[in-house]
Amino acid sequence: MLTLIAAAMAALPSEVKADYDVFVGDRMAGNATIVRKASETKGYIAIQRIELSAPDGRKAIVNQENEYSSDGTPIRKVLTQGAKTISVVFIGRTARLKVEDENGSRETTIGAPIEAEIRSTSDLWFVSITPNRGAIHEYHRFDLSALKWVKTTARYVGEEQLSTSIGTIAAHLVEIDQNKTWFAADGLPVRMAMDNVRMERKAQ
């Protein structure tokens, strides 16, 4: 889910925020908030907060913050869930990784594959870049769940009329690997779907 959210971010010169309902199958499982804002380095920062409740009443809160330069080059990522924090600072094509949890602190460095594209320029689609239908962007992103560089493919499928809780709107469908995201005119997602998890934007 975090990958899907993270892959849905794009840059705008001002702060944009949206709230979401989170469903696991047909069950309402929690809520999420996505914030995107300009950074001091003229890039952008994507912030996600997800609150989930399991059927047995257990709760989980996940916070993630990613920072990118204006061309989509990763600068840093931080993920916090419970007592565990994973932070990454990118120096060129190398990820400097630090994991902190109840067992202490561990650090390592992981380089991107040779000649791999690491700029997530597809995150800028519908904001500063207007892709043609069928456009494809392939790149490597650092996955905070797998703790490694993962090859990712984004494809612009086209515009669809989407029926949502905020009405029927024209949304841009982008497939990111096996996941689907529908973007509104402000560059934020209206709907995201991954396996049996779905996020639906609330009316503001």
GUNU-905195 format. One record per residue (C-alpha): residue number from 1; residue in three letters; y, z, x. Coordinates in steps of 0.25 Angstrom, whole numbers, always signed. Layout:
[NUM Ala [Y Z X]];
...
This chain:
[1 Met [+0 +0 +0]];
[2 Leu [+10 +4 +11]];
[3 Thr [+7 -10 +18]];
[4 Leu [+10 -17 +5]];
[5 Ile [+23 -9 +3]];
[6 Ala [+27 -11 +17]];
[7 Ala [+24 -26 +17]];
[8 Ala [+33 -27 +4]];
[9 Met [+46 -22 +11]];
[10 Ala [+58 -32 +15]];
[11 Ala [+72 -30 +20]];
[12 Leu [+85 -29 +12]];
[13 Pro [+98 -24 +17]];
[14 Ser [+99 -13 +7]];
[15 Glu [+89 -2 +2]];
[16 Val [+79 -6 -9]];
[17 Lys [+70 +3 -16]];
[18 Ala [+59 +2 -27]];
[19 Asp [+49 +12 -33]];
[20 Tyr [+35 +8 -37]];
[21 Asp [+23 +13 -45]];
[22 Val [+10 +13 -37]];
[23 Phe [-3 +10 -44]];
[24 Val [-18 +11 -39]];
[25 Gly [-26 +2 -48]];
[26 Asp [-20 +5 -62]];
[27 Arg [-16 +20 -58]];
[28 Met [-2 +24 -55]];
[29 Ala [-4 +30 -42]];
[30 Gly [+10 +33 -37]];
[31 Asn [+24 +27 -34]];
[32 Ala [+31 +21 -22]];
[33 Thr [+45 +18 -17]];
[34 Ile [+49 +7 -8]];
[35 Val [+62 +7 +0]];
[36 Arg [+67 -4 +9]];
[37 Lys [+80 -3 +16]];
[38 Ala [+88 -9 +28]];
[39 Ser [+86 -2 +42]];
[40 Glu [+97 +1 +52]];
[41 Thr [+91 -10 +61]];
[42 Lys [+94 -20 +50]];
[43 Gly [+79 -21 +46]];
[44 Tyr [+73 -13 +35]];
[45 Ile [+65 -1 +31]];
[46 Ala [+54 +0 +20]];
[47 Ile [+51 +13 +15]];
[48 Gln [+39 +16 +5]];
[49 Arg [+35 +29 -2]];
[50 Ile [+22 +29 -10]];
[51 Glu [+17 +41 -18]];
[52 Leu [+3 +40 -23]];
[53 Ser [-6 +50 -32]];
[54 Ala [-21 +49 -32]];
[55 Pro [-29 +51 -45]];
[56 Asp [-33 +65 -40]];
[57 Gly [-18 +69 -38]];
[58 Arg [-17 +68 -23]];
[59 Lys [-4 +62 -19]];
[60 Ala [+0 +53 -7]];
[61 Ile [+14 +49 -2]];
[62 Val [+16 +38 +8]];
[63 Asn [+29 +35 +15]];
[64 Gln [+31 +22 +24]];
[65 Glu [+43 +17 +31]];
[66 Asn [+44 +4 +38]];
[67 Glu [+55 -2 +46]];
[68 Tyr [+57 -17 +50]];
[69 Ser [+67 -25 +57]];
[70 Ser [+75 -36 +49]];
[71 Asp [+64 -47 +52]];
[72 Gly [+52 -38 +48]];
[73 Thr [+48 -33 +61]];
[74 Pro [+42 -18 +60]];
[75 Ile [+50 -7 +66]];
[76 Arg [+43 +6 +61]];
[77 Lys [+34 +11 +51]];
[78 Val [+31 +25 +46]];
[79 Leu [+21 +29 +36]];
[80 Thr [+19 +44 +31]];
[81 Gln [+8 +49 +22]];
[82 Gly [+6 +64 +21]];
[83 Ala [+5 +70 +35]];
[84 Lys [+3 +56 +41]];
[85 Thr [+14 +48 +47]];
[86 Ile [+12 +34 +54]];
[87 Ser [+24 +28 +61]];
[88 Val [+25 +15 +68]];
[89 Val [+37 +10 +77]];
[90 Phe [+36 -5 +81]];
[91 Ile [+40 -8 +95]];
[92 Gly [+39 -24 +96]];
[93 Arg [+25 -27 +91]];
[94 Thr [+20 -13 +94]];
[95 Ala [+18 -2 +83]];
[96 Arg [+20 +12 +89]];
[97 Leu [+12 +20 +79]];
[98 Lys [+12 +35 +77]];
[99 Val [+3 +43 +67]];
[100 Glu [+6 +57 +64]];
[101 Asp [-3 +66 +55]];
[102 Glu [-10 +79 +54]];
[103 Asn [-18 +76 +67]];
[104 Gly [-5 +74 +75]];
[105 Ser [+2 +61 +80]];
[106 Arg [-4 +48 +86]];
[107 Glu [+3 +36 +92]];
[108 Thr [-1 +22 +96]];
[109 Thr [+5 +8 +98]];
[110 Ile [-1 -4 +91]];
[111 Gly [+4 -18 +95]];
[112 Ala [+4 -30 +85]];
[113 Pro [-6 -41 +87]];
[114 Ile [+0 -51 +97]];
[115 Glu [+9 -62 +91]];
[116 Ala [+8 -55 +77]];
[117 Glu [+20 -56 +68]];
[118 Ile [+25 -42 +65]];
[119 Arg [+37 -45 +57]];
[120 Ser [+35 -43 +42]];
[121 Thr [+45 -54 +38]];
[122 Ser [+38 -56 +24]];
[123 Asp [+44 -42 +21]];
[124 Leu [+57 -50 +20]];
[125 Trp [+52 -59 +10]];
[126 Phe [+62 -60 -3]];
[127 Val [+72 -52 +5]];
[128 Ser [+77 -60 +17]];
[129 Ile [+66 -70 +17]];
[130 Thr [+62 -79 +5]];
[131 Pro [+48 -84 +8]];
[132 Asn [+42 -97 +2]];
[133 Arg [+30 -95 -8]];
[134 Gly [+18 -94 +1]];
[135 Ala [+25 -89 +13]];
[136 Ile [+16 -81 +22]];
[137 His [+20 -71 +33]];
[138 Glu [+9 -65 +42]];
[139 Tyr [+12 -53 +51]];
[140 His [+6 -40 +57]];
[141 Arg [+11 -27 +51]];
[142 Phe [+8 -13 +56]];
[143 Asp [-1 -6 +45]];
[144 Leu [+2 +9 +44]];
[145 Ser [-11 +11 +37]];
[146 Ala [-20 +3 +47]];
[147 Leu [-11 +7 +59]];
[148 Lys [-12 -7 +64]];
[149 Trp [-5 -21 +64]];
[150 Val [-10 -29 +52]];
[151 Lys [-9 -44 +49]];
[152 Thr [-2 -46 +36]];
[153 Thr [+1 -58 +28]];
[154 Ala [+12 -59 +17]];
[155 Arg [+12 -71 +8]];
[156 Tyr [+23 -75 -3]];
[157 Val [+15 -79 -15]];
[158 Gly [+27 -82 -24]];
[159 Glu [+36 -77 -35]];
[160 Glu [+29 -71 -48]];
[161 Gln [+34 -65 -61]];
[162 Leu [+30 -50 -60]];
[163 Ser [+29 -41 -72]];
[164 Thr [+32 -27 -68]];
[165 Ser [+38 -14 -73]];
[166 Ile [+52 -19 -69]];
[167 Gly [+50 -31 -77]];
[168 Thr [+45 -46 -74]];
[169 Ile [+51 -50 -61]];
[170 Ala [+50 -62 -51]];
[171 Ala [+42 -56 -39]];
[172 His [+38 -62 -26]];
[173 Leu [+23 -60 -23]];
[174 Val [+19 -58 -8]];
[175 Glu [+5 -56 -4]];
[176 Ile [+4 -47 +8]];
[177 Asp [-11 -48 +13]];
[178 Gln [-18 -44 +1]];
[179 Asn [-7 -36 -6]];
[180 Lys [+4 -42 -16]];
[181 Thr [+18 -38 -17]];
[182 Trp [+28 -43 -27]];
[183 Phe [+43 -43 -22]];
[184 Ala [+55 -42 -31]];
[185 Ala [+69 -48 -28]];
[186 Asp [+73 -36 -20]];
[187 Gly [+62 -38 -10]];
[188 Leu [+54 -25 -15]];
[189 Pro [+41 -26 -21]];
[190 Val [+39 -26 -36]];
[191 Arg [+24 -25 -35]];
[192 Met [+14 -22 -24]];
[193 Ala [-1 -24 -25]];
[194 Met [-12 -20 -15]];
[195 Asp [-27 -18 -19]];
[196 Asn [-26 -8 -31]];
[197 Val [-13 -3 -27]];
[198 Arg [+0 -8 -35]];
[199 Met [+14 -4 -34]];
[200 Glu [+24 -8 -45]];
[201 Arg [+39 -7 -44]];
[202 Lys [+46 +2 -53]];
[203 Ala [+58 -1 -61]];
[204 Gln [+71 +4 -54]];
